[in-house]
Amino acid sequence: MRSGRWSRRDFLRASGVFSGAALLSGLMPKLRASAAGPGTRQLFFVGCSQGTDMVTWRPESSDLVTDGLPYQHEPLQDYLQNIAILDGIYSISAVQSDSEGMPPNGGHEGKGALLTGTTVRYAGDLLVYNGPSVDEIIGRRVEQHCLEMGEIPPPMRTLRIGRAKGPMDSDNAPDVPGSNGAWQTFFWQDPLVSAPLLWGPWFAYEALFASFGVGEDELRRLRTKQASVLDALTGELGRVRGELVTEDKDRLDAHLEGIRELENKLDTIIECTPPDIGTSPDHIGTWSNTHMNEVVRATFQVVATAFACGVTNVAGFDVRRQEGRGAELQEDPEYAATYEGVTNMDLHGQAHNMPVSCGANCGSNADATAEDRALARQFYADLWRWTSTRLKENFLDAVPDFVRDNMIVVHASEMSEGGTHSNYNVPVTIFQGDDVGYFETGRAFKWGAFDVFENFRPHDDPGQPSTKLLVSLCHAMGFEDIESVGDPAFASGPLTEAMA
Amino acid sequence: MTMTTRTNPLAPCLLAASLVGCYQGVDGVGASGASETDPAADASGDDAGDGPNDDGGQDDDGGSSDTCDGVCTGASPMQLLRRNQVIGIVRQAFGADADEVPFNLVPADTSSGLFASNHLPADATRVEAYHTFAERAAAELVQSIGCADEACVEEETRRVLPILFKRAPLEDEISVYLGMMSAPAEWDGESWTIDDGFSQVLSLALQSPQFLYRIEVGEETDDPNLRRLTGHEMAVRLSLLLWNESPSPELRALAEEGRLDDEEGVAQVVRSMLDDPRADVMALDFFEAYLGTSHFGDHVRYLEGSAVAEDYPGLPAVTSDMVAETEAFITHVMRNGASMRELFAADYSFGSEALAAYYDVPTAELHDNGMYRLELSDAGRAGVLSQGAVVGAHTTVEVYRAAHRGTFVARNVMCIELPPPPADIVIPEIPVGVPPREAFEQMTDSATCAGCHDIINPLGFMFENLDAGGRYAEVYPQFETPIDASGVLPTGEEVDGVAELGAALAENEQTQRCFARRWFEYALERTPTDRDEVYLEAAYAQLQASDLDMRALIVSVLSSEAGRMRVLPSG
């Protein structure tokens, strides 16, 4: 596992931000909770392609406490007071996309539209967006803010992890820079340019933490060295203080307080000791969703550690491809029995089985039986629920308190019901840490009027535009001067209806 | 193009009325436009201390006493070194070995008015930034120096500590540092190398308060809140300010000899230090802030990315030449008589052939600074205010350019305090089909705007012949109408064009007083208070007596009681 071709040091050096013995200070957790704001909060976007079963995703009312969490959110019960379910977001830039051959509705192309706030367009033969996506915008602003404050920016502007172990295991569609078209990725680095993804969690682990391989011991030694310097510095400050006039002692005391905070940070550095994420499966297909169980667990662990170590303030991950060929949930013991014997778990095909009454959207699956449809609905509901479980166990429970308290997680899809390919009423669930205080949590928000089986059509009452959500995420991360994300012709300003 | 100045007999009335009326309708803002220490208020006949906001001698920093008998000067807190000083001392200490040091990690300065300063206490973020810089710098320095044994480390430590500390360290202090060469008691590693130990020594030194702060304890005086700087502390103050360096052995020797203990001694040393080329960095640093040229890069990037970029086709190729022009000009003026008059009104500049062509001015001989002397006599330009980097730093889209340029001259050069525009102001639409000057006059002719814009606009319009790219024109190219660059200074002189403006400002009392004030702010890293009026007056008098020699002004400020004393902040 640790014989990687690209060490963490090499990786960060290549980023131009790393130099030798400063390892520890460069990785210090962001502990400035008392001054939470730009540069101190962290955002994790978890995408789930191809929508879900909106019937069991949607809350009954806005009162989650009385109603209880909907089936798909139940694993997050421990974090109920931190959850906001946004039932009524429509991807405004997706529904206004009009790519050739597509209805006025982005369908799968809604992935890029959701996070960039721009409509799909052609660049040559490739469908692209006029990005960047909101994660990139926030990552840049964090970087800029840190530099303005005289701080070192996080070593990585954004940490985006793909599924594959490496380019050779990629089913001809590797998650590598520049290879993603509009319907393949949420993340866009610049207009027309999709964002590079690290080749799966094991590669990300190598890149970020390989020099920790000897791991904890090395980390402790670095901590010892820096603590020794700070200890000597404290002694020197004391000696100098004795020589000063009274009026200057306050200034040195303020400096000393800063040293003590620094020492406290060193004490917490153990929090970013990388976990054992196991070894990579021999083959991971980016198109097939194979080993989803291991990939998602490992990815969440890597992001949790990266956040704890201050490696980045912004992360993104797409849990699954919409074109899956594998029997994903069969890999998880909790669900294995339900799907035992099911051999054709084609996600895309299953999605088109979803409509209860098929109508015009059933396409090639018009002949699906009622049992097929029921299984498809159950499958999608369980996929989202399973992701909620992973999110809780491998991420929310795994990060240190100071990270969780200053963090926002967005779990969303580019479409609502996979069978309708609709970009209206896309599912968005938000986790917000205790110290963020931006969104009103512990409740659901219900906007617009929907029939989950017919909502691909233009609406008179579509709910809240996604671009407002993007602005709100910027504001929640401390960048309140951002007034619009994406095409300014779409709705601007924050999602005030969901603010605390 | 002739440069004449004419006096408007109504000028003092205009100034007073304008300031009081600045943005009328916003409670209190207009009246505070001229503070009790504002030279503009003095010029309008308001004696310092009589203003409605006068605190009877107490200033924000605290002061020594309510009365001002004997030595009176504003309070000065202990300060962290400026960023440039941190960098300068590290370079001084380590020479070429510092080439790989990541100086970009040195935290930025806070500011005190126009100038960089670090008058605020260090918070946790800043302390962490210094720590990170120290760790990274130490790692690089250890590699560059390449000590193979402890003797080398000790020799280096003994060599650099006096430079970093700005004084000779005590043997006990050196021992503490040498002790860092040993592994910490908690160390559980297999080996502890020379590099490990050396990096510990350097990391500690580079984040030591003795390096990062300018510590001035001073000697007690009859006034418990007033300290007289020791000769050594004076050497540190002068060396940091004038050279961005730690005192040299020679300067320390002068301090030891008592040559920095009195006004004449300090004056003599300052004159000598100003003669040294190392003082160039101080002049460039001062003028970058005074002229606001640090904004020039932003302006060029804006223009290059804007819809009007094609209107300035030659600009990208000469932007670095423009920066070099101003630096070379300032360096030349400071080294050759340091005349404020020449600074503002010189009929020459320096630049490349490309810049000369861009300006459409003739070149003369190649100067020893490697640039051509540019002849400006008949070009409608004169002095530093007409240079591309200065004009460009205060320029935005054509219609608004007068506002930026006028505000710059009013605030930076004439010390007229202008409040920010009211928050609820509705900016009028830009009139269509109207030349920039006329358009901007229309936009600002309301009673709400007139208070300040009666001052700003005329000053800004005097630059009107220079477009956003710094090119001279007598006709608005898009309108084919003649450019009117005439106006009246707040102090009454009628001026036509930027060349006349420079000449007028150089002779203008308010500008000269403001110039003295700016140097005081820069040199002492604080805003002068009422108590400093006597020193400002002396500095101004010295400037006049020396026929506008800027170096005489600097000498006056630094050798004055204000320059040699320290008032404790909470006295």
Interface residues (C-beta under 8 A of the other chain):
Chain A: S19 G20 A21 A22 L24 S25 G26 M28 R32 A35 E148 M149 G150 E151 I152 D217 R220 R221 T224 K225 Q226 A227 S228 V229 L230 A232 L233 G235 E236 L237 V240 E243 L244 V245 T246 E247 D248 D250 R251 L252 A254 H255 E257 G258 I259 E261 L262 K265
Chain B: P77 M78 P102 L105 V106 P107 A108 P121 A122 D123 A124 T125 R126 V127 E128 A129 H131 T132 A134 E135 R136 A138 A139 E140 Q143 V176 M180 P184 E186 W187 D188 G189 D196 S199 Q200 S203 L204 Q207 S208 P209 Q210 Y213 I215 V217 G218 R227 L568 P569 S570 G571
